[in-house]
Amino acid sequence: MTNVISIQHDLIETYRQDFSKYAPFTEKRSLNQALSSMARKCGL
């Protein structure tokens, strides 16, 4: 189970890093909030 959580965390961090490459600041904030919300619902 620890490996699954680690992989999920790595995926979320990768998405967050990609936001800064492709999205303006306002969109990045909205995307980050949505991603954080999804992570909480998954238990991260």
Backbone as a printed PyTorch tensor [residue, N CA C, xyz], in Angstrom:
tensor([[[  0.8210,  -1.1930,   0.0000],
         [  0.0000,   0.0000,   0.0000],
         [  0.8670,   1.2590,   0.0000]],

        [[  1.9970,   1.2150,   0.6710],
         [  2.8830,   2.3690,   0.7300],
         [  3.3820,   2.7350,  -0.6600]],

        [[  3.6620,   1.7320,  -1.4930],
         [  4.1180,   1.9990,  -2.8600],
         [  3.0460,   2.7010,  -3.6760]],

        [[  1.8040,   2.3170,  -3.4910],
         [  0.6940,   2.9360,  -4.2230],
         [  0.5940,   4.4170,  -3.8550]],

        [[  0.6620,   4.7180,  -2.5720],
         [  0.5730,   6.1050,  -2.1210],
         [  1.7510,   6.9120,  -2.6580]],

        [[  2.9200,   6.3190,  -2.6630],
         [  4.1100,   6.9980,  -3.1870],
         [  3.9620,   7.2970,  -4.6760]],

        [[  3.4570,   6.3580,  -5.4150],
         [  3.2490,   6.5550,  -6.8580],
         [  2.2020,   7.6370,  -7.1020]],

        [[  1.1160,   7.6100,  -6.3250],
         [  0.0810,   8.6410,  -6.4680],
         [  0.6580,  10.0220,  -6.1690]],

        [[  1.4470,  10.1240,  -5.1390],
         [  2.0690,  11.4020,  -4.7790],
         [  2.9770,  11.8790,  -5.9030]],

        [[  3.7760,  10.9780,  -6.4550],
         [  4.6700,  11.3390,  -7.5630],
         [  3.8940,  11.8220,  -8.7760]],

        [[  2.7820,  11.1690,  -9.0760],
         [  1.9520,  11.5930, -10.2120],
         [  1.3920,  12.9930,  -9.9930]],

        [[  0.9120,  13.2480,  -8.7950],
         [  0.3680,  14.5780,  -8.4950],
         [  1.4450,  15.6440,  -8.6320]],

        [[  2.6310,  15.3710,  -8.1180],
         [  3.7280,  16.3340,  -8.2250],
         [  4.1220,  16.5680,  -9.6810]],

        [[  4.1050,  15.5280, -10.4870],
         [  4.4190,  15.6740, -11.9090],
         [  3.4010,  16.5660, -12.6030]],

        [[  2.1140,  16.3650, -12.3040],
         [  1.0830,  17.2280, -12.8740],
         [  1.2870,  18.6760, -12.4490]],

        [[  1.5980,  18.8870, -11.1800],
         [  1.8140,  20.2590, -10.6970],
         [  2.9850,  20.9180, -11.4070]],

        [[  4.0410,  20.1780, -11.6540],
         [  5.1990,  20.7350, -12.3600],
         [  4.8290,  21.0890, -13.7950]],

        [[  3.9940,  20.2820, -14.4150],
         [  3.5640,  20.5620, -15.7830],
         [  2.6770,  21.7950, -15.8590]],

        [[  1.8990,  22.0720, -14.8100],
         [  1.0490,  23.2630, -14.8140],
         [  1.8800,  24.5060, -15.0960]],

        [[  3.0210,  24.6090, -14.4520],
         [  3.8340,  25.8170, -14.5970],
         [  4.3750,  25.9760, -16.0110]],

        [[  4.4810,  24.9040, -16.7370],
         [  4.9680,  24.9830, -18.1130],
         [  3.8910,  25.4570, -19.0870]],

        [[  2.6550,  25.0350, -18.8440],
         [  1.6300,  25.2080, -19.8600],
         [  0.4790,  26.1410, -19.5010]],

        [[  0.3350,  26.5210, -18.2360],
         [ -0.8360,  27.3030, -17.8470],
         [ -0.4240,  28.6630, -17.2830]],

        [[ -1.1810,  29.7060, -17.6050],
         [ -0.9600,  30.9980, -16.9520],
         [ -1.2370,  30.8750, -15.4470]],

        [[ -0.8120,  31.8820, -14.6760],
         [ -0.9080,  31.8100, -13.2200],
         [ -2.3230,  31.5240, -12.7300]],

        [[ -3.3210,  32.2190, -13.2670],
         [ -4.6880,  32.0410, -12.7750],
         [ -5.1910,  30.6290, -13.0320]],

        [[ -4.9060,  30.0970, -14.2050],
         [ -5.3160,  28.7320, -14.5050],
         [ -4.5510,  27.7450, -13.6340]],

        [[ -3.2860,  28.0290, -13.4080],
         [ -2.4590,  27.1490, -12.5960],
         [ -3.0400,  27.0340, -11.1850]],

        [[ -3.4750,  28.1570, -10.6290],
         [ -4.0630,  28.1380,  -9.2850],
         [ -5.3280,  27.2830,  -9.2710]],

        [[ -6.1820,  27.4420, -10.2730],
         [ -7.4220,  26.6560, -10.3400],
         [ -7.1210,  25.1730, -10.5160]],

        [[ -6.1720,  24.8660, -11.3770],
         [ -5.8000,  23.4720, -11.5940],
         [ -5.2130,  22.8620, -10.3230]],

        [[ -4.3900,  23.6180,  -9.6260],
         [ -3.7980,  23.1240,  -8.3880],
         [ -4.8700,  22.8560,  -7.3350]],

        [[ -5.8560,  23.7410,  -7.2410],
         [ -6.9450,  23.5410,  -6.2840],
         [ -7.7480,  22.2870,  -6.6320]],

        [[ -8.0250,  22.1100,  -7.9090],
         [ -8.7700,  20.9230,  -8.3360],
         [ -7.9790,  19.6470,  -8.0490]],

        [[ -6.6950,  19.6790,  -8.3340],
         [ -5.8520,  18.5050,  -8.1010],
         [ -5.7490,  18.2020,  -6.6040]],

        [[ -5.6100,  19.2380,  -5.7900],
         [ -5.5580,  19.0340,  -4.3380],
         [ -6.8580,  18.4470,  -3.8140]],

        [[ -7.9660,  18.9080,  -4.3580],
         [ -9.2650,  18.3850,  -3.9510],
         [ -9.3910,  16.9020,  -4.2970]],

        [[ -8.9600,  16.5440,  -5.4880],
         [ -9.0020,  15.1390,  -5.8920],
         [ -8.1020,  14.2870,  -5.0150]],

        [[ -6.9310,  14.8150,  -4.6880],
         [ -5.9940,  14.0710,  -3.8450],
         [ -6.5960,  13.8140,  -2.4600]],

        [[ -7.2590,  14.8320,  -1.8860],
         [ -7.8970,  14.6530,  -0.5670],
         [ -8.9730,  13.5960,  -0.6260]],

        [[ -9.7300,  13.5850,  -1.7220],
         [-10.8050,  12.6000,  -1.8470],
         [-10.2550,  11.1860,  -1.9940]],

        [[ -9.0330,  11.0800,  -2.5000],
         [ -8.3980,   9.7660,  -2.6420],
         [ -7.6240,   9.3720,  -1.3940]],

        [[ -7.5540,  10.3000,  -0.4290],
         [ -6.8880,   9.9900,   0.8250],
         [ -5.4390,  10.3730,   0.8800]],

        [[ -4.9940,  11.2520,  -0.0200],
         [ -3.5950,  11.6850,   0.0170],
         [ -3.4340,  12.9620,   0.7860]]])
